[in-house]
Amino acid sequence: MTEILHERVLRLDCISHAKMKSLDPRHTLVVATLSPLEVHGPHLPLGQDMFEAYAIAEQAMTRIAGLEPTWTIVLLPPVPVAADCVPQLGSVNFPVEIVRNVAYHLLEPFAKKGFSRLAYSSFHGGPRHICALEDAAEALSKRYSVGAACLFSIVLSRLMEGDTFFAGIETIPERQIDKLKLKQDHHAGMVETSLALHLWPQFVEDGWQTLPGSVAVENVTEEANDSFLYGYQDRPSLWTRTKRTASQAASMYRSVKHFNVHTYFGYPAMASAAQGEALFEHLLNITVEAVQEFLAKGTEMNVHSPLWKGRRLLLSPMVNKVANDWLKIYVEE
């Protein structure tokens, strides 16, 4: 983290009360980062998701400041509060209701003062975590009539369109991973190892070069894999959407069972710093485009991920109690 990013990109912990009072709430975007401390294979730092989320927030907002001269951005320090973390020693996992409430209260003081745009940054794909951030944003929007959104949800929605994510690395000469494997690269695999090699190589422990591919589904076909994170079909039929929903539920279950034993999910040995640089630039471009639209449209913009449709199930206290006990997500010894 740097103390000074841009004259209009401010860190809340580094500015004064007087500076905060001088800002125009109608043209200030306040961003809170919530991503976990979580096990990422045997080789990546526990702060990987938190580092990724804040790095994207810093760099994307710096670009926004250059593109939108009437806007000021205030970044809150990253908060390591998240749900759906890998249940291994080193992960700090929170119940989903705590994540939602922390997110809400982080930005509510600014909503009360009339700040017109509020956003969450994250880089953690836990379904309940994403829905918790979206629910907090939705509640702030409705109660205070402000624009509030989870930026990661918007970016995630765009990454799930066609081959958007693969396009970020398609022309890298050393690329080994193909579209099918990329759809299976969810946690501490090629994508996150490449990002780490580019952004904080000093924290990457040796040995990733020989880690075998690790996925929760054996003999995956292109059709079966359509429900995974990167590379959805555009405008699918009702039958395809139904199959996808069922496949998503099954894949969530398999992933939880997978992480009770394993610490990564993907192909870390296929990583490289060059791919990490290309992926980071690609993510920045998508984020900047999403933020510009959000600044212009506010609540008129579709700010939800596909997971939002299942929020009542994912955020239900009763369902979460049963799921946590059944899947042993929070193990007490």
N, C-alpha and C positions, 0 to 999 in steps of 0.2 A: 504494500500500500504506500502511496506517496501522499505527502501532506498537501501539496498544491498540484491539482490536476489541470485546472483551467480557471480563469477568473470568475467563471459562472458555473463551475462544478465544485461544490463546497462539501467538505466533510463536517457533519453536524458536531462531532466531538472536537473539532479544531476551530470552530467559530464561536463568537460571543453572542450573548443575548441581544446586544445592540445590532449586530450584523443580521441576526435572524429577524428582528423587528423591521429592518430596513427593506426586506424582500417584499415584492408584490405577490401576494398569495394567488392572484389570478393567473400569473405566469411563472409559477414555481412548481416543479415536479419533485416530490419527496419519495425517495426509494429506500425500502428496507430489505435487507438480504437475510433470508432464512434458509440455511443449508446445514447439513449435519456434520458432526464428527463421526466418521463411519469407516469401518474396515474396507479397504480397497485392495484386495489381493494381498499377497505377501510382500509387495514391492512398492506400493504407492502410499503417500502420507495419509493419515487419518483425516486430515483437513481438506482432502482433494475436492469434495463437492463445494465446501465453503470457499476455497480458493478460486475455483472455477466461476462460481456465481458472482463473487466480488470483482474478479478480473474482468468479466464481461460487463458488469455494471459500470465499473470505472471507465473502461475504454469506449464502450458504446455511448455513455453519457458525455464523454469528452468530444466525441464526434457530433453528437446532437447539439452541443453548445456551439460548435462551428457552423452547423446547418440551420439552427433556429436561434437567431440573435436576440429574440425577445424573451427567451426562456432562461431561467436559472434552475439548476438541479442541486438538490441537497441529498447526500448519501449518508444514511445511518451506518454505524459500524455493523459488521456482520454478526448475526446471532445464531449460534449453533443449536437451534431447536428444530427438530424434524421428526416425522413418523416414518415407519416402514424402513428402518435401517437393518443392515445385515446383522443377524443376531450372533455376533462373535465378539470376543474380548477386545475392547477398544471403541466399539460403537456406543454412542450415547443416544438412546431411543426414548422418545416421548409419546405418551398417549395422544391420539389425534385431537381430542378436545383441547388439550393444552396448547398444541401447535396453533390451532385456530384462534384461541383466545390471546395468545402472545402476539400473533400476527395482527389481530384486530387492535389491541391496545398499543402496539408500536406506532401505528399511524393515526389512531383516533385523535390525539392532541392536535394534529395538523388539520384534520377534517373539521374539528370544532372551530378552528381559526379561519376557515374558509379557503384553505389551499386547494386549488381546483383539480390537481392531478396527483394521485397517490399510486404507488406501484410496489410490487414485491419482486425481488430478484431471487432466483434459486437455480440449482443445477442438480436436482435430485428427483428421480423418476418414480418415487413411491406414490402409488395411486391415491392413498389417503392423504399424504402430505400435499399433493397438488390440489386436491379438492378442498383441503382445509384452508389453503391460501386463497383459493377462488371464493370460498364461502365468506371469509373475512372481508375480502374486497367487495363482494356483493352487498354485505351488510353495511359497510361504510357508505357505499354508493347510495343505497336506499335511505339510510337514516339522515345523511348530511347533504344529499344531492350534489355529490362530487364525483369526478371520474376516478375510479379505483380499479386496478387490474393486477393480476399476476402475469408479469411479462413472460415468465418461463412457459406458462400455458399457451400464450399466443405463439411463441416461437415453436413450441412442441407441435401445435396444430399445423404449422407450416412445414415442419420437418416431416410430418406424416403424409404429405401430399406427394404422390408419385415417387420419384427418385431424388427428391430435393437434397437429402443429406449426402447421398452417394456423389452427387454432382460436385461437392466440395473437394473431393480427393480423386476424382476420376482421372485427371490428367497427370497425377504425380507419378513419375517414372518408376519409383520403387514400390508402388502400391502392390500388395499381394492379396488383399481381401477383396472378395467379390460382393455383389449385392445380397446374395443369400446369406453369406456369413455376416455381413454388416448388420442385417436385421436381427441377428442373434448376438450382437456385440453390445450388451447392455450395461455391464458394470466392471470397471477396472480392466477392460479388454483393450483392443487396438485403439479405440477412440480416446479413452481417458488416459491411457499410457502415452499416446502420442501427444496429447495436450500437455501432460506433465513434462515430457521430454523437451517440449518447446518452451513452456512457461516457467517451470521450476525444476530443472534437471538435477539440481543439488539434493532434492528430496526423494529421488527415485533410486531405490536400492537395486543393486545388480541381481541378475538371475531371471529377469523378466524375459530375456531373449530366448530362454529354453522352456518357458511355461507352455504346457500343452493347451490346445483349445478346450474350453470347458463350457458346455451349454446344458440347459435343462431339458432339451428335447433331442432325442436320437432320431436319425434318419429323416430330417426335416425336408419336406418338399416345398416348392415355391408356393403352391396353393395353400398348404397348411400354415406356412410362415407368413401369410398375408396379414395376420393380425398383430405382428410384432411391430416394434417401435419405428423403424425407419423404412418407409417405402410402401405406403398404402396405395391401393388403386384409387383413381379419381372417380367420383360419382358412382359408387358401387350400387348394385341392385339390392332390393330388400332382402333377398335370400342371402346375398353375400354379407350384408350387414348383420343378419341374424347369426350366420356362421361365425362371423368375426367376434361378436359379443360372447358367444359360447367359448370360442377359442381364447379370448382375452381372460375370461374367468379361469379357464383351465391353466393357462400359462402363468397367471398370478399364483395359483396354488402350487404349481410345479416350481416356480421361482422361490417361494418361501421354503419349501422342502429342500430345494437345492442349496440355499444359503444356510441351512442348518448344518451343513457339512462343508461346503465350499466357500471361498472368500472372493471369487471373481466369476464372471459369466461372459465369456467371449474369447478373443484371440490376442492377448497382449504381445505375443512374440512377433506379430505382424506390424508392430508400432514403429514409428520413426518421428524424429523432430520435424522433418519436412512436412509430413502429413499433419502433425499437430499444428504447425503454423497455418497450413491451408484450412484446416477445420476451424481454427479459432477465427480466422478472417471471415470464413463463411458464416459462422455463428454471429459475428459482429454485424455483418451486412444485414442478416435477417432481423436481428434485434433492433438495429437502427431504423430499419424500415417500419417495423412494428411500433416502435416508440413514436416516430413521426406521425403515424396514423392515429395513435392514441392521443397525442397532444392535440391533434386537429379535431378528433371526433368525440373523445371522452366516452361517456356511457353509450353513445350511439354505435360504437364499434363492438363487434363480436369479440369479447375478450376471454372466452371460455375454451378449454380443451375438450376433446371428445369425452373425457372422463366425467365432465360435469353432468351429463345425463344420468349417471349412476350415483350422484352425490348423496341422495337420501339413503341408499344402501351403504355406501362407503363411510358415511359420517354418522350412521345410526349407533347410538350408545349400546343398544342391545346386540346388534350384529357385531360390533367391534369386540364386545366382551366375549361372545361365543367364539369369534374368529381368533382372538388373542389366545384363549385357552386351548382351542382345538389345534391351532398351528404352533402353539408354544413360542409365540413371538417374544413375549416377555417371560423369561424363565427365572424363577426365584429358587435359589438353592438354600 
